[in-house]
Amino acid sequence: MAEPLNTNMVVLNGVDVIDPTELTWGLSDVSASDAGRDESVTMHKMRIGQKRQYNIGWAMIDPVNASIILKAVNEKEHFDCTLWDAMEAEYQTRTYYVGDRSAPMQQWMPDRADGKLYSKLSFTLIEV
């Protein structure tokens, strides 16, 4: 099996991990608690801040790399990640927490080191 690509595209909690096959940048507005629609149905968004989030995934990932990634995001409740920021056009380090994690099995041949794969490992990183 060829070595997975690692260009330091993503650094999770100080751990350089293999490059994801999917990385989607997102930006969410945080509105004031009294934001909403008034009786004339006009929306008052009242943005008080913005937070980044990333949907990130690795396709056909082996158990060793999946374990490294999962341990990196599971160690602490909040942790620093370095990722490419689409709006700022540069790598940025920010503090995130991780959403639900999943890793469905693709194949599992116990006698072969290259016969164990998850079809995908994925989760969402949400800026604190």
Buried (B, 14 or more C-beta within 10 A) or exposed (E): EEEBEEEEBBBBBEBBBBBBBEBEBBEEEEBEEEBEEEEEEEEEEEEEEEBBBBBBBBBEBBBEBBEBBBEBBEEEEEBBBBBBBBEEEEEEEBEBBBEEBEBEEEEEEEEEEEEBBBEBBBBBBBBE
